[in-house]
Amino acid sequence: MDYKMTENTVFPLVEVDLRKGESIQLESGAMVYHNGEINLEGKMNSNGKSGFGGAIRALGRSMSSGESFFITKATGLTDTAKMALAPATPGAIKELQVGAEH
């Protein structure tokens, strides 16, 4: 997976290139466009739980942390899958390094 952030624009985007089988999770409404080589699957943001318990967990996550009740999983169908993501509100997009680098 590769990505590129647009810079110095009023409405910034993150352009993501996925290879076949690679996937990312995104909040509902974050995707601006894709090139048709992406499979989209929506589900509750329940961290693996299903049924009534999953719905309660997704509702709790939504109410306590502001996360979306639904999330979308985007999976590349080819090695040239492309999509663009945008923030929910106008503003800058910043890269956040997660994990320890040695």
N, C-alpha and C positions, 0 to 999 in steps of 0.2 A: 504494500500500500504506500502510495506517495501522496503528498498534499502540497498545496501552494496557497499562501494567504495573499489576497490582494492588499496593497498598501496605499495609503494616502488617498482613500476614497471615502465619500460620505456614507456609502452603504457597502461595507466590506463583505467579502465572501471568502470561504475556504473551498478551493476546488480540490476534489479528492479523486484519485485514480485507483480503482480496485482491479486486482487480477481475478481470474476465475476462481470462485470459491471463497475469496476473502469477504469479510463482512464487518460492518460497524453498526452500532446502535445509535439512534438519534431521536431527539424529542420530536413530537408531532409538530408540524409546521416549520421545521428547521430547513427542510430541503427546498431549494429554489428551482433546480432543474436537474434532469439526468438525460443521458443519451439513449435510453431505451435498452441498454444492456445491463440493467439492474433489476433484481427481483426484490420487491418490497413486501414485508410481512409485518402487519401490525399486531400488537398484543398488549395485555395489561402489564404495567410496570410492577410485577409482583415478585420479582427475584426468584423465579422458578416455581412458585406455588400456583396451583390451579383451583378452579371451582370457587366456592364461596369464600374460603380462606384466602385465596389469591386476590379476590376482589377487595376484601377487607385490608389486606396488606398493601395493595396498590393505592387504595384510598388513604390509608395512613401515611404512606410515603408522600403522596400528593399534598396532604394537609400539613404535615410536619416540616417538610423540607422544601416545598414548592416545586418538586419534580412533577413532571407530567403524569397523569393517570395512565395514558397510553404511550408506548414507545414503538418505534419502527426499526426493524432490522433490515438493512440494505445489504444485499449479497451480489457480488459481481458474477455475471453470467458468462462473460468473456474476459480475455486479458486486456481489453481496451475499454472497460466500463468506466464512465466518468459521471460525477455528480458535483453539485455545488451546494454549500450550506451557508446559512446566514443567521445572525443572532436574532432573538425575539424582539429586541429593542435596538434602536440606532446607537451606535457606539463602536469602539475599537474592538478588534479581536486580538487576543494575546495568546501566545503559545505557552503552555504550562508543562514543564518537564515533570513526569511522574516516575517515582522509583529512584533508587540510588545508582549513581554512575561511579564506577571505580576506574 
